[in-house]
Each structure stands twice: as structure tokens, then as C-alpha cells.
Amino acid sequence: MFDAEFDHLISRLLGPTPPRVWSLLVTMFGDLAVAPDARLSGATVNALTSAIGIKPEATRVALHRLRKEGWIESHRTGRQTRYGLTAKGRAETNCAWPRVYGPAPWDGPVFLVMDDPSTSSDQSGPDKNAVQISARSVLTTQAPEGTEQMVLPFQRGQSVPQWVSDKLCPTEVQHASQELNRHLQLLLQDTDFTAMTDLQRTALRVTVVHEWRRLILRVPAFPECLFSDRWHGAACRTGFAELLRVLPLPNLAGLDGIIENA
């Protein structure tokens, strides 16, 4: 595929706002190099980010930031620097893996938890996946222990008012899901993936994973029946899975060889 045609695909997928480079690199390492011994050469990282439209200087700064934050580490092999996830980076990647790559959304129990309004303590969620819906109440996937709070379980399939749905999945995220679904469907309908080089396929895969990851991690891991009908996450998930099927993981050694010999 000609570079200009590929650039159009990438720009259409990303829209008017370019990705934050460090965030894109988190996606890249988490998707391509999550195995403990997996490494990406500096040349490969630069080739992939360049194909996505990112300048080498920005890539270099982002790599430095991720090393400083303990997310990736560098390994010197001759004259080549190779990068891999640290134990911390791998652990956080694996924690997010089910949300990003899982075949279906989480469908476990949900509870409405309410504090005594006469107390002066600040409202706090019983777990990290709690969403505050009013000054003294949260929706959560984990019922708190003790008897000081009122806990009401939601029944499977129970609907909630629109304003609650909007707390779980804000309007801007609903719109983002609609846009991503449109972009993924255009890719599936209009793209000749067989005309792409290995580098282009890998760069497109990283971009697709990044856009889906950014979207799905903006909403809590709640049953999506509680979300608004304007949330198109289910359709995005289907399109994402189909794109990963036609954009499989590359052989990193083979990709490195292609780039080094280019």
C-alpha cells in the first residue's frame, strides 16, 4: 500500500487529535511485547511510530519518560538498544488485558450503596470500581462489609434512569464510542489488508488497539445493560475483534529483520 494511502487510513482512524505518544507506546509494548522475554528494538519502535505519524524526537522523549517511570527498561545488544516491559509494566498491562481483549463485558453483580446522610464522613467507594452517583451514594461491583451503609443489589437486566447511565458513561464517552465504531466499520469495509506491508499492518494494529483501549478504559467495568443506548461499545468490541483477526500479531524477530534491512 502506498504511504499516502496508509497515512489517510491512520489519520481517519485517529481523527483530528493525535495520540499522546507515551500512551501509544504503552499500548504498543502491551500488545506486541507483553511476554517476559519480548523486546522491541529502537529501530522497530521508531519505524512503527513514524508510520503512525509521530516524529522521532517525540518517540525518544516518550521512551525516556516510560523508562523514568519504571514502565519499560532498555537492554543493549551490540549497537542496538532494545526495550521491554518491566515487571510493573507487565503487571499493569495484564490487569487491563481482560477489559481490552476480552470477548464480552463483565456481567457480575452491582450494588447501590448509600451512606447515612446525618454523618459527616466523606462518601467513598467500597472498591476502585465504584462510581459516585450522588453526594452519599455509589454504584459498585463489590458490596461493602459492615452494617453502617444501606446496600441494595441490582437484579440482572434491571434498568436505571438515564441520568444514572450518564454517570456511568458520560455523554462525551458515548459520542466517542459512536465515532470509533464508525471508524472501525470503515476500516473493515474499505481496506485491502493484503496490500499492506508487514510494518503497515503492525502499525495499524497498534493504532486500532490504542483507540479501543482508550475508549474502554474510560468506562467502569459494569454490565453494559446499565449504560445508555448511545454507548456503542458492544459494536466497537465486535469490530475490534474482527480487525485483530485480519491484523494478527507479527513475528517480532521477522519484523526487526525487515526494518533493519530496509
Secondary structure, 3 states (H helix, E strand, C coil): CCHHHHHHHHHHHHCCCCCCHHHHHHHHHHHHCCCCCCCEEHHHHHHHHHHCCCCHHHHHHHHHHHHHCCCEEEEEECCEEEEEECHHHHHHHHHHHHHHHCCCCCCCCCEEEECCCCCCCCCCCCCCCCEEEECCEEEECCCCCCCCCEEEECCCCCCCCHHHHHHHCCHHHHHHHHHHHHHHHHHHHHCCHHHCCHHHHHHHHHHHHHHHHHHHCCCCCCCHHHCCCCCCHHHHHHHHHHHHHHCCCCCHHHHHHHHHCC
